[in-house]
Amino acid sequence: MATLLLQLLGLGVALAAAALILVSIVAFITATKMPPCYQHEEEKFFLNAKGQKEALPSIWDSPTKQLSVVVPSYNEEKRLPVMMDEALNYLEKRQKHDCTFTYEVIVVDDGSEDQTSKVALKYCQKYGSDKVRVITLVQNRGKGGAVRMGVFSSRGEKILMADADGATKFPDVEKLEKGLSDLQPWPEQMAIACGSRAHLEKESIAQRSYFRTFLMYGFHFLVWFLCVRGIRDTQCGFKLLTREAAARTFSSLHIERWAFDVELLYIAQCLQIPIAEVAVNWTEIEGSKLVPFWSWLQMGKDLLFIRLRYLTGAWRLKQTWKAS
């Protein structure tokens, strides 16, 4: 009996090892060697307040604003106005109190099928294209791809990622700025502050089904086990990066959909970029694009492939960068 159990155990270990090797081979073969940073010709321009085309700047240019706010948007014609009103009201008041403060808001329409771009362009016409710009992608890339396109076209010394649903109270950007400041001195001017909803976990568990709670804990475990440690909430869409940190991390980013935050932070930790996790005010807003089971399943696969592709060398980090 003992011999049979040992044989079964040995067979199980052998099958697990074979499965891991097979998955690693698949991850390596299917890996995109370089991040897909292509731009369609139409995506190299934005429309100014007069409806004229202007060339977009580059992350490699010297910054001309203190803060860039990148808002990825997919079919957000209904939710975007609430977020934009709150953000722009805050930014305008801040500028009135501090005349040296400068900002821009970049709305990236990720191939929407509704009127997202038209809604965003109304703010461009109201505030001017120096403050509000709209980038309309030819086809849907995913949230990570949309954020990267906005980051690469930004002019700010600091770059804020903010979701179009307005779930995080925009004035909490000041908390992220303090978190970023507390990390100084920044190595090579690089640092990241992540908004966090971890302090709201008990409340959210009480409102979720057992199945969704199980999925949440499973995802958190996979993030910790495979990719990122020391950050309790990797998925909050409210993150502030120095320009240098954004350039370094997004230049190596491969994942374009929901798990891109995890790869972003994985890259940051590999590059030893200091990261602060800061509690923010957050409210769940109806209209999420996430389909609980299938989205978590896709993200779980992405987490495994992130780890394996970097381990096998299919994906590599860009160790140096310079403005051109």
Disulfide bonds with the S-S distance in Angstrom:
none
